[in-house]
Amino acid sequence: MKNAIITVGLGFGDEGKGATVDFLPRTLHADLVVRYSGGGQAGHNVELADGRRHTFSQFGAGTLAGAGTYLGPRMIISPTTMVPEADHLRSLGVQDPWATLTAHPDCLITTGYHIWMNRLREIARGTGRHGSCGLGIGETRSYWLRYGLDAVFAKDLSDHDTLTMKLALIRDRFLIEMQELTRLDSDLSQQMRGTMPAQEADVLQIAAQRLTTSRTLPKSNTVIFEGAQGTLLDEWKGFHPFTTWSTVTPQHAWELLAVYPEVRTSVIGITRAYATRHGEGPFPTACARMSSTMVDPGNPGNDWQGNMRFGPLDMVLTEYAARVCRIDGIFVSGLDQLPAAPRIVTEYQQFSRLVEPSCLEQQQQLTTQLVTAVPIERRLAIDELLGILAEVAPIVGTAHGATAGDRELVSPPGCRQDVNRPPRDPDDARSTDLYAPERSPGPLLSCSAIAN
């Protein structure tokens, strides 16, 4: 590997990461896309020149551009949803989608039990929902944090006995937790009770029968690291409790690059030219008129997150995300959706800059700040809006439509050498070791104990 481009969303997700990652391999001749965070809840939309579309969930968004996919060890895999995604890619001309994809054996696996428990918890919150997408991602990682090696990993999918034993533990523990919820959905709870572990193991193994695993990245010259969700949802830097259960800053990409000290690397932050949010949580620039008139075909409303909300570009949040991620450049999408003099927010009445949090309490304080923030709007020409974004980081690319042909590389992304890579603090709770499965919290009752 000689070159690496790390992409990361600077908003609440839905910034145009999929279309940008589809564009970059075509332009920079990259042959590999690495998914370094998130899971099957990703909805990275790519539209071809002839109007055909695909929403990338777990395959890399460079697949239609001819790039292979590697799922890094912090990815959370849902084998059952990979099957229809592979089928749709095949219908678009990818001869053998499974042959293009490799996963790290330590990827966590989302099961039906995680999905059911996720939805039961969200329903039990009533009006206090967190905005979960209902696909079991947070439940999968939460279970691993509590029970360590009892969680299901990609490497377990080939061993039916081990897989069944782990699924039995998950089911039994969730059935106990389910009794503590204040309200239950009878259909969901019955599905969890009625599905036997061996039956769920069969479903997962059939779905994952073509999944190849490897601890090393495939050989490549230029690699695009594809981020998921957005920095403003990050578990450490987002606004509690409206966050995801994973680190979506470039942290995990840098971990994978640690063994490639000579690789020239650039971090590109991706933002729309306006703000969006899908799901609950503070959104200072939310505009009812924009939300009622603007439509995103790739992000329809759903029962778990409701309809997408829109608003003017929020530079307070954009600058905060760029600072947290230490980006080298910005890629701006959605410019074709703006009027000649779009609105933009560069400050709030109360403050103009967010302080990076170092603990959960401070993340909650940021949430309180945003809930009460009163944006100060300005109208600017599009060139002026781009000029304000350029004050945060150089503009490396722009998009005036949905396809790769609607995108332009304004300037080659700047690269940082190894000496400038983010330092790793051995005392930081977010350091690499925390995320290694062998260093995760131990189980309350191990599989081996039950087997004996």
C-alpha positions as CSV (number, residue, x, y, z in Angstrom):
1,M,0.0,0.0,0.0
2,K,1.4,3.4,-1.0
3,N,-1.5,5.8,-0.6
4,A,-4.5,5.9,1.7
5,I,-7.5,8.2,1.7
6,I,-9.6,8.2,4.9
7,T,-13.2,9.5,4.4
8,V,-15.3,10.5,7.3
9,G,-18.7,12.2,7.6
10,L,-18.8,15.6,9.3
11,G,-22.5,15.6,10.1
12,F,-25.1,13.3,11.6
13,G,-24.6,10.9,8.7
14,D,-26.1,11.1,5.1
15,E,-23.4,13.4,3.9
16,G,-22.8,11.8,0.6
17,K,-20.1,9.3,1.7
18,G,-21.3,6.5,-0.6
19,A,-21.3,8.5,-3.8
20,T,-17.9,10.1,-2.9
21,V,-16.3,6.7,-2.2
22,D,-17.7,5.5,-5.6
23,F,-16.1,8.6,-7.2
24,L,-12.7,8.4,-5.6
25,P,-11.6,4.9,-7.0
26,R,-12.6,6.0,-10.5
27,T,-10.5,9.2,-10.1
28,L,-7.5,8.0,-8.0
29,H,-7.4,4.5,-9.5
30,A,-7.9,2.9,-6.1
31,D,-8.4,-0.9,-6.1
32,L,-9.6,-1.5,-2.5
33,V,-12.2,0.1,-0.2
34,V,-11.9,-0.6,3.6
35,R,-15.0,-0.3,5.8
36,Y,-13.4,0.6,9.1
37,S,-16.4,1.4,11.3
38,G,-20.2,1.0,11.6
39,G,-22.2,-1.9,10.4
40,G,-25.3,-3.0,8.4
41,Q,-27.2,0.2,9.3
42,A,-25.2,2.2,6.7
43,G,-27.1,3.5,3.7
44,H,-24.5,4.7,1.2
45,N,-26.3,5.5,-2.0
46,V,-24.6,5.3,-5.4
47,E,-26.3,6.2,-8.6
48,L,-25.0,5.2,-12.0
49,A,-25.0,7.4,-15.1
50,D,-28.0,5.4,-16.5
51,G,-30.1,6.1,-13.4
52,R,-29.7,2.7,-11.7
53,R,-29.0,2.9,-8.0
54,H,-27.6,0.8,-5.2
55,T,-27.6,1.4,-1.4
56,F,-24.4,0.1,0.0
57,S,-24.8,-1.4,3.5
58,Q,-21.9,-3.7,4.0
59,F,-20.1,-4.0,0.7
60,G,-17.8,-1.1,0.0
61,A,-19.3,1.7,-2.0
62,G,-16.5,1.4,-4.6
63,T,-17.7,-2.0,-5.7
64,L,-19.4,-0.7,-8.8
65,A,-16.2,1.2,-9.7
66,G,-14.3,-2.1,-9.6
67,A,-12.7,-1.9,-6.2
68,G,-12.7,-4.8,-3.8
69,T,-13.9,-4.6,-0.2
70,Y,-12.3,-5.3,3.1
71,L,-14.3,-5.2,6.3
72,G,-12.1,-4.2,9.2
73,P,-12.1,-5.7,12.7
74,R,-14.4,-3.0,14.1
75,M,-17.1,-3.6,11.5
76,I,-20.3,-5.2,12.7
77,I,-21.6,-7.6,10.2
78,S,-25.2,-8.8,9.5
79,P,-24.9,-11.9,7.3
80,T,-28.6,-12.1,6.6
81,T,-28.7,-8.6,5.0
82,M,-25.5,-9.2,3.0
83,V,-27.3,-11.8,0.9
84,P,-29.9,-9.5,-0.7
85,E,-27.2,-6.8,-1.1
86,A,-25.0,-9.2,-3.0
87,D,-28.0,-10.3,-5.1
88,H,-28.7,-6.7,-6.1
89,L,-25.1,-6.0,-7.0
90,R,-25.2,-9.0,-9.2
91,S,-28.2,-7.6,-11.0
92,L,-26.2,-4.4,-11.6
93,G,-23.4,-6.4,-13.4
94,V,-21.1,-7.4,-10.6
95,Q,-20.5,-11.0,-11.6
96,D,-19.5,-12.4,-8.2
97,P,-20.0,-9.9,-5.4
98,W,-18.8,-12.3,-2.7
99,A,-15.5,-12.8,-4.5
100,T,-14.8,-9.1,-4.1
101,L,-15.2,-9.0,-0.3
102,T,-13.1,-10.2,2.6
103,A,-13.8,-9.7,6.3
104,H,-11.6,-9.7,9.4
105,P,-12.4,-12.7,11.5
106,D,-12.9,-10.5,14.6
107,C,-15.9,-8.6,13.1
108,L,-18.8,-8.8,15.5
109,I,-22.0,-10.5,14.1
110,T,-25.5,-9.2,14.5
111,T,-28.0,-11.9,15.1
112,G,-31.8,-11.9,15.0
113,Y,-31.7,-11.8,18.8
114,H,-29.8,-8.5,18.8
115,I,-32.3,-7.0,16.4
116,W,-35.3,-8.1,18.4
117,M,-33.8,-6.8,21.7
118,N,-32.8,-3.5,20.1
119,R,-36.4,-2.9,18.9
120,L,-37.9,-3.9,22.2
121,R,-35.7,-1.5,24.1
122,E,-36.5,1.4,21.7
123,I,-40.2,0.7,22.0
124,A,-40.0,0.6,25.8
125,R,-38.5,4.1,25.8
126,G,-41.8,5.5,24.6
127,T,-41.5,9.2,23.9
128,G,-37.8,9.1,25.0
129,R,-36.6,7.2,22.0
130,H,-32.9,7.5,21.1
131,G,-33.4,7.4,17.3
132,S,-32.1,3.8,16.8
133,C,-32.3,2.5,13.3
134,G,-33.7,-0.8,14.8
135,L,-31.1,-3.1,13.1
136,G,-29.4,-4.3,16.3
137,I,-26.0,-2.6,15.8
138,G,-25.8,-1.0,19.3
139,E,-27.2,-4.1,20.9
140,T,-24.4,-6.2,19.2
141,R,-21.6,-4.0,20.5
142,S,-23.2,-3.5,23.9
143,Y,-23.4,-7.3,24.3
144,W,-19.7,-7.6,23.4
145,L,-18.7,-4.9,25.9
146,R,-20.6,-6.8,28.7
147,Y,-19.8,-10.4,27.8
148,G,-16.5,-10.3,25.8
149,L,-15.7,-13.5,24.0
150,D,-19.2,-14.9,24.4
151,A,-20.2,-12.5,21.6
152,V,-20.4,-14.0,18.1
153,F,-17.6,-13.1,15.7
154,A,-17.1,-13.8,12.0
155,K,-14.7,-16.6,12.8
156,D,-17.5,-18.4,14.7
157,L,-19.7,-18.7,11.7
158,S,-18.0,-21.9,10.4
159,D,-18.4,-23.8,13.7
160,H,-22.0,-24.8,14.2
161,D,-21.6,-26.1,17.7
162,T,-19.8,-23.0,19.0
163,L,-22.2,-20.7,17.2
164,T,-25.3,-22.5,18.6
165,M,-23.8,-22.4,22.1
166,K,-23.1,-18.6,21.9
167,L,-26.6,-18.0,20.5
168,A,-28.2,-19.9,23.4
169,L,-26.3,-17.6,25.8
170,I,-27.5,-14.5,23.9
171,R,-31.1,-15.7,23.8
172,D,-31.2,-16.6,27.5
173,R,-29.6,-13.4,28.7
174,F,-31.9,-11.3,26.5
175,L,-35.0,-13.1,27.8
176,I,-34.0,-12.2,31.3
177,E,-33.4,-8.6,30.4
178,M,-36.7,-8.4,28.5
179,Q,-38.6,-8.9,31.7
180,E,-37.3,-5.6,33.0
181,L,-38.7,-3.5,30.2
182,T,-41.7,-1.4,31.1
183,R,-43.6,-2.1,27.9
184,L,-43.3,-4.9,25.4
185,D,-44.2,-5.5,21.8
186,S,-45.9,-9.0,21.9
187,D,-44.9,-9.9,18.4
188,L,-41.2,-9.1,18.8
189,S,-41.0,-10.8,22.2
190,Q,-42.7,-13.9,20.8
191,Q,-40.2,-14.0,17.9
192,M,-37.3,-14.0,20.3
193,R,-38.9,-16.7,22.5
194,G,-39.9,-18.8,19.6
195,T,-36.6,-18.9,17.6
196,M,-34.3,-21.7,18.8
197,P,-30.5,-21.1,18.8
198,A,-29.8,-24.0,16.4
199,Q,-32.4,-22.6,14.0
200,E,-30.7,-19.1,14.2
201,A,-27.3,-20.7,13.7
202,D,-28.6,-22.4,10.5
203,V,-29.8,-19.1,9.2
204,L,-26.5,-17.3,9.9
205,Q,-24.4,-20.1,8.4
206,I,-26.4,-20.3,5.2
207,A,-26.2,-16.5,4.8
208,A,-22.4,-16.4,5.4
209,Q,-21.4,-19.5,3.5
210,R,-19.6,-17.4,0.8
211,L,-17.9,-15.0,3.4
212,T,-14.1,-15.1,3.3
213,T,-12.1,-14.0,6.3
214,S,-8.5,-12.8,6.6
215,R,-6.5,-10.9,9.2
216,T,-4.6,-8.9,6.6
217,L,-5.7,-6.4,4.0
218,P,-5.6,-7.6,0.4
219,K,-2.6,-6.2,-1.5
220,S,-3.4,-2.9,-3.1
221,N,-1.7,0.3,-4.3
222,T,-4.2,3.0,-3.3
223,V,-6.9,2.3,-0.6
224,I,-10.0,4.3,0.2
225,F,-11.2,4.0,3.8
226,E,-14.9,4.3,3.9
227,G,-16.4,5.9,7.0
228,A,-19.9,5.2,8.3
229,Q,-22.6,7.4,9.9
230,G,-21.2,10.8,11.0
231,T,-18.8,12.3,13.5
232,L,-21.7,14.1,15.3
233,L,-23.1,10.6,16.2
234,D,-19.7,9.3,17.5
235,E,-19.9,7.4,20.8
236,W,-17.1,9.6,22.3
237,K,-17.6,12.9,20.5
238,G,-21.3,12.9,19.8
239,F,-24.2,14.3,21.8
240,H,-25.3,11.9,24.5
241,P,-27.6,10.0,24.5
242,F,-28.3,10.5,20.8
243,T,-25.2,8.7,19.7
244,T,-24.2,5.5,18.0
245,W,-22.5,2.5,19.7
246,S,-19.3,2.8,17.8
247,T,-16.4,5.1,17.0
248,V,-16.9,6.7,13.7
249,T,-14.1,9.2,13.7
250,P,-11.0,8.0,11.7
251,Q,-9.6,6.3,14.9
252,H,-10.1,2.7,13.6
253,A,-8.7,3.6,10.2
254,W,-5.5,4.9,11.8
255,E,-5.3,1.6,13.8
256,L,-5.4,-0.4,10.6
257,L,-2.7,1.9,9.1
258,A,-0.4,1.5,12.1
259,V,1.5,-1.4,10.4
260,Y,2.0,0.8,7.2
261,P,4.1,3.7,8.6
262,E,5.3,4.8,5.2
263,V,1.9,5.1,3.6
264,R,0.9,8.6,2.4
265,T,-2.4,9.3,4.1
266,S,-5.1,12.0,3.8
267,V,-8.2,12.5,5.8
268,I,-11.2,13.9,3.8
269,G,-14.2,15.2,5.7
270,I,-17.5,14.9,3.7
271,T,-20.4,17.3,4.2
272,R,-23.4,18.4,2.3
273,A,-23.8,22.0,1.5
274,Y,-26.7,22.0,3.9
275,A,-27.5,20.1,7.1
276,T,-29.5,16.9,7.6
277,R,-30.5,14.6,10.4
278,H,-32.3,11.2,10.3
279,G,-33.4,10.2,13.8
280,E,-34.0,11.8,17.2
281,G,-31.6,14.3,18.8
282,P,-30.7,18.0,18.7
283,F,-30.5,19.7,15.3
284,P,-30.1,23.5,15.9
285,T,-30.7,24.6,12.2
286,A,-33.6,22.3,11.5
287,C,-36.0,24.0,9.2
288,A,-39.7,22.9,8.8
289,R,-40.0,24.4,5.4
290,M,-36.9,22.7,4.0
291,S,-37.9,19.4,5.7
292,S,-41.3,19.5,4.0
293,T,-40.0,20.4,0.5
294,M,-36.6,18.6,0.2
295,V,-36.5,14.9,-0.6
296,D,-33.6,12.5,-0.5
297,P,-34.6,9.3,-2.5
298,G,-31.9,7.3,-0.7
299,N,-33.2,8.1,2.8
300,P,-37.0,7.6,3.0
301,G,-38.8,7.8,6.3
302,N,-39.1,4.7,8.5
303,D,-40.8,3.6,11.6
304,W,-37.7,3.8,13.7
305,Q,-36.1,7.2,12.7
306,G,-39.1,9.0,11.2
307,N,-38.5,11.4,8.3
308,M,-35.3,13.1,7.4
309,R,-34.9,16.6,8.7
310,F,-33.2,19.4,6.7
311,G,-31.7,22.8,7.5
312,P,-29.1,25.4,6.6
313,L,-25.4,24.4,6.8
314,D,-24.3,24.6,10.4
315,M,-20.6,25.7,10.5
316,V,-20.4,25.5,14.3
317,L,-21.0,21.7,14.1
318,T,-19.0,21.3,10.9
319,E,-16.0,23.0,12.3
320,Y,-16.3,20.9,15.5
321,A,-16.4,17.7,13.5
322,A,-13.5,18.7,11.3
323,R,-11.4,19.6,14.4
324,V,-12.2,16.3,16.2
325,C,-11.2,14.3,13.1
326,R,-8.1,16.3,12.1
327,I,-9.1,16.4,8.5
328,D,-6.8,17.5,5.6
329,G,-9.6,18.5,3.2
330,I,-13.3,18.8,2.7
331,F,-15.5,17.2,0.0
332,V,-18.8,19.2,-0.4
333,S,-21.8,17.4,-1.9
334,G,-25.4,18.6,-2.7
335,L,-24.4,21.9,-4.2
336,D,-27.1,21.4,-6.9
337,Q,-29.8,21.5,-4.2
338,L,-29.0,25.0,-3.0
339,P,-30.7,28.3,-4.2
340,A,-28.5,31.1,-5.6
341,A,-28.1,32.6,-2.1
342,P,-28.3,29.8,0.4
343,R,-28.6,30.3,4.2
344,I,-25.7,29.4,6.4
345,V,-25.2,29.5,10.2
346,T,-21.7,30.4,11.4
347,E,-22.6,31.0,15.1
348,Y,-25.4,30.8,17.7
349,Q,-26.6,33.6,19.8
350,Q,-25.0,32.0,22.9
351,F,-21.7,30.7,21.5
352,S,-19.8,30.0,18.3
353,R,-17.6,27.1,19.2
354,L,-18.0,23.7,20.8
355,V,-15.5,22.3,23.3
356,E,-14.4,18.8,22.6
357,P,-15.7,16.5,25.4
358,S,-13.5,14.2,27.4
359,C,-16.3,12.3,29.3
360,L,-19.9,11.3,29.1
361,E,-21.0,14.1,31.4
362,Q,-19.4,16.7,29.0
363,Q,-21.1,15.0,26.0
364,Q,-24.5,15.5,27.8
365,Q,-23.6,19.1,28.4
366,L,-23.0,19.6,24.7
367,T,-26.5,18.1,24.1
368,T,-28.0,20.6,26.5
369,Q,-26.1,23.4,24.7
370,L,-27.4,22.4,21.3
371,V,-31.0,22.0,22.5
372,T,-31.1,25.6,23.6
373,A,-28.9,27.1,20.9
374,V,-30.4,29.8,18.7
375,P,-28.7,29.9,15.3
376,I,-27.8,33.2,13.6
377,E,-28.5,32.8,9.9
378,R,-26.9,34.6,7.0
379,R,-27.5,34.5,3.2
380,L,-24.4,34.1,1.1
381,A,-23.6,33.3,-2.5
382,I,-22.5,29.7,-3.1
383,D,-18.9,30.8,-3.7
384,E,-18.9,32.6,-0.3
385,L,-20.3,29.5,1.4
386,L,-17.5,27.4,-0.1
387,G,-15.0,30.1,1.1
388,I,-16.2,29.7,4.7
389,L,-15.8,25.9,4.4
390,A,-12.3,26.4,3.0
391,E,-11.4,28.3,6.1
392,V,-11.8,25.0,8.0
393,A,-9.9,22.9,5.5
394,P,-9.1,23.1,1.8
395,I,-11.9,22.1,-0.6
396,V,-10.7,18.9,-2.4
397,G,-13.9,18.1,-4.2
398,T,-17.4,19.2,-5.0
399,A,-20.6,17.5,-6.2
400,H,-23.5,19.0,-8.2
401,G,-25.5,15.8,-8.6
402,A,-25.8,12.2,-7.6
403,T,-23.5,10.4,-10.0
404,A,-19.7,10.2,-10.3
405,G,-19.9,12.3,-13.4
406,D,-21.4,15.1,-11.3
407,R,-18.4,15.2,-9.0
408,E,-15.2,17.1,-9.5
409,L,-11.8,16.7,-7.8
410,V,-10.9,20.3,-7.2
411,S,-7.4,19.6,-5.9
412,P,-5.5,16.4,-4.9
413,P,-6.0,15.7,-1.2
414,G,-2.9,16.6,0.8
415,C,-1.1,13.8,2.5
416,R,0.4,13.6,5.9
417,Q,3.5,11.6,6.7
418,D,3.9,9.2,9.6
419,V,5.3,11.9,11.9
420,N,2.1,13.8,11.7
421,R,-0.3,11.0,12.4
422,P,-2.5,11.3,15.5
423,P,-0.6,10.2,18.6
424,R,-1.9,7.3,20.6
425,D,-2.3,7.9,24.3
426,P,-1.8,4.6,26.1
427,D,-3.9,5.9,29.0
428,D,-6.8,6.9,26.7
429,A,-9.8,4.7,27.1
430,R,-10.3,5.0,23.3
431,S,-6.9,3.5,22.5
432,T,-6.5,0.5,20.3
433,D,-6.2,-2.0,23.1
434,L,-9.8,-1.4,24.3
435,Y,-11.2,-2.6,21.0
436,A,-9.1,-5.8,20.8
437,P,-11.5,-8.8,21.5
438,E,-8.9,-10.4,23.8
439,R,-9.0,-7.2,25.9
440,S,-12.7,-6.8,26.1
441,P,-14.7,-7.3,29.3
442,G,-14.9,-10.9,30.2
443,P,-18.2,-12.9,30.2
444,L,-20.3,-13.4,33.3
445,L,-20.7,-17.0,32.3
446,S,-18.4,-18.4,29.6
447,C,-19.4,-20.8,26.9
448,S,-16.9,-23.3,28.2
449,A,-18.5,-23.1,31.7
450,I,-21.9,-24.0,30.2
451,A,-20.4,-26.7,28.1
452,N,-18.9,-28.3,31.1
